[in-house]
Amino acid sequence: MKITLVSAAVLAVTASTANAQMTFESGSIDLGYYAYQGVPGLSTLTFGARGDYSIGPIGLQLDGSGILVRTTVDSLQTYSVGGHVYKELANGSKIGAYATYEFLPELSPNRMYAVGVEGIASFGPFDIEAAIGATSDATGGSFGTVWAADVDTYYEISPSLEVNVGILYLFGNFTNITVYNAGLNYTLANIPVTIGASYLNRGGSSSFNVNASFVIGPKLDERLFSSRQYPLYIGF
């Protein structure tokens, strides 16, 4: 019965978009660097690309990203691909679902997947992005399932300046982590580049982040969904 219902839903979406044209709306190339208070030699680089498309009434965002963690003696990395299917509502708000597949070559488990629901609510200069979902071991190992609840708020002080605060809560199996963050983003004049800085706190340990995003496409002001991969920069 469940398979029948899913098949019917897929056929309905397919029928509604069969004659629709896939149009590129916006995208970004994202870079980030994390340094950790009280942990000399530990740093993290993040990189990714996001592209947003419209297919008739349906929105599709595709992601590719990676994380490189470096210490004084070792390094490890993770790579992921993901997608977001959503419906755009009034005033730029969105509601949808996401799925991510992640490869972690030096870790166990070395393959994970994440699925969940998400949305962006827009109220003029004030946006709220929220997501809840689960990350599971794709190898059938003992990692189990980790649930993630993530809320980020953004306030546009001016067309070029934005502040944001957020909270991420990871729970399930052996994991119980809460991360708070606060940041500032500045968009350069006449250049579609945003640079930012943020502070993250995880129960006594802190990190600092600097980031940059190069935005392309006709909808430069559109807020894209965040990439949904396990945040390796905060640890397990």
Residue pairs with C-beta under 8 A, 6 or more apart in sequence:
13 58
16 56
16 57
16 58
17 55
17 56
17 57
17 58
19 56
20 55
20 56
20 57
20 58
21 55
21 56
22 53
22 54
22 55
22 60
23 53
23 54
23 55
24 51
24 52
24 53
24 217
24 218
25 52
25 53
25 54
25 59
25 217
25 218
25 219
25 222
26 51
26 52
26 215
26 216
26 217
26 218
26 219
26 220
26 222
26 224
27 49
27 50
27 51
27 52
27 215
27 216
27 217
27 224
28 49
28 50
28 213
28 214
28 215
28 216
28 224
29 48
29 49
29 213
29 214
29 216
30 46
30 47
30 48
30 49
30 50
30 65
30 211
30 212
30 213
31 45
31 46
31 47
31 211
31 212
31 213
32 44
32 45
32 46
32 47
32 209
32 210
32 211
32 212
33 43
33 44
33 45
33 46
33 209
33 210
33 211
34 43
34 44
34 45
34 46
34 200
34 207
34 208
34 209
34 233
35 42
35 43
35 207
35 208
36 42
36 43
36 205
36 206
36 207
37 205
37 206
37 207
37 208
38 205
38 206
39 205
40 72
41 70
41 71
41 72
42 69
42 70
42 71
42 72
43 69
43 70
44 67
44 68
44 69
44 70
44 232
44 233
45 67
45 68
45 70
46 65
46 66
46 67
46 68
46 211
46 233
47 65
47 66
47 68
48 63
48 64
48 65
48 66
48 227
49 63
49 64
49 65
50 61
50 62
50 63
50 224
50 225
50 227
51 61
51 62
52 59
52 60
52 61
52 217
52 219
52 222
52 224
53 59
53 60
53 61
53 62
54 60
57 87
58 85
58 86
58 87
59 84
59 85
59 86
59 87
59 88
59 94
59 96
60 83
60 84
60 85
60 86
61 83
61 84
61 86
61 224
61 225
62 81
62 82
62 83
62 84
63 80
63 81
63 82
63 83
63 84
63 100
63 227
63 228
64 79
64 80
64 81
64 82
65 79
65 80
65 82
65 227
65 229
66 77
66 78
66 79
66 80
67 77
67 78
67 229
67 232
67 233
68 75
68 76
68 77
69 75
69 76
69 77
69 232
69 233
76 104
76 105
76 106
76 107
77 104
77 105
77 106
78 102
78 103
78 104
78 105
78 107
78 229
78 230
78 232
79 102
79 103
80 100
80 101
80 102
80 103
80 227
80 229
81 100
81 101
82 98
82 99
82 100
82 101
82 114
82 227
82 228
82 229
83 98
83 99
83 100
84 96
84 97
84 98
84 118
84 225
84 228
85 96
85 97
85 98
86 94
86 95
86 96
86 97
86 118
86 119
86 225
87 94
87 95
87 96
88 94
89 95
91 122
91 123
91 124
92 120
92 122
92 222
92 223
93 119
93 120
93 121
93 122
94 119
94 120
94 225
95 117
95 118
95 119
96 117
96 118
96 119
96 225
97 115
97 116
97 117
97 118
98 114
98 115
98 116
98 117
98 118
98 131
98 133
98 225
98 228
99 113
99 114
99 115
100 113
100 114
100 115
100 227
100 228
100 229
101 111
101 112
101 113
101 138
102 111
102 112
102 113
102 114
102 229
102 230
103 110
103 111
104 110
104 111
104 112
104 232
108 141
108 143
109 137
109 138
109 139
109 141
109 143
110 139
111 137
111 138
111 139
112 135
112 136
112 137
112 138
112 143
112 230
113 135
113 136
113 138
114 133
114 134
114 135
114 136
114 148
114 228
114 229
114 230
115 133
115 134
116 131
116 132
116 133
116 134
116 148
116 228
117 131
117 132
117 133
118 129
118 130
118 131
118 132
118 133
118 225
118 228
119 129
119 130
119 131
120 127
120 128
120 129
120 223
120 225
121 127
121 128
121 130
122 223
125 155
125 156
125 157
126 153
126 154
126 155
126 156
127 153
127 154
127 155
127 223
128 151
128 152
128 153
128 154
129 150
129 151
129 152
129 153
129 154
129 223
129 225
129 226
130 150
130 151
130 152
131 148
131 149
131 150
131 225
131 226
131 228
132 147
132 148
132 149
132 150
133 147
133 148
133 228
134 145
134 146
134 147
134 148
134 172
135 145
135 146
135 147
135 148
135 230
136 143
136 144
136 145
136 146
137 143
137 144
137 145
143 173
144 172
144 173
144 174
145 172
145 173
146 170
146 171
146 172
146 173
146 175
146 230
147 170
147 171
147 172
148 168
148 169
148 170
149 168
149 169
149 171
150 166
150 167
150 168
150 169
150 226
151 166
151 167
152 164
152 165
152 166
152 181
152 226
153 164
153 165
153 166
154 162
154 163
154 164
154 223
155 162
155 163
155 164
156 162
157 163
159 187
160 186
160 187
160 188
160 189
161 184
161 185
161 186
161 187
162 184
162 185
162 186
162 187
163 182
163 183
163 184
163 185
164 181
164 182
164 183
164 184
164 185
164 198
165 180
165 181
165 182
165 183
166 180
166 181
166 182
167 178
167 179
167 180
167 181
168 177
168 178
168 179
168 181
168 231
168 234
169 177
169 178
169 179
170 176
170 177
170 178
170 179
171 177
175 236
177 202
177 203
177 234
177 235
178 202
178 203
179 200
179 201
179 202
179 231
179 234
180 200
180 201
180 202
181 198
181 199
181 200
181 201
182 198
182 199
183 196
183 197
183 198
183 199
183 209
184 196
184 197
184 198
185 194
185 195
185 196
186 194
186 195
186 196
187 193
187 194
188 194
188 195
192 214
192 215
192 216
192 220
193 212
193 213
193 214
193 215
194 212
194 213
194 215
195 210
195 211
195 212
196 209
196 210
196 211
196 212
196 213
197 208
197 209
197 210
197 211
198 208
198 209
198 211
199 206
199 207
199 208
199 209
200 206
200 207
200 208
200 209
200 234
202 234
202 235
207 233
207 234
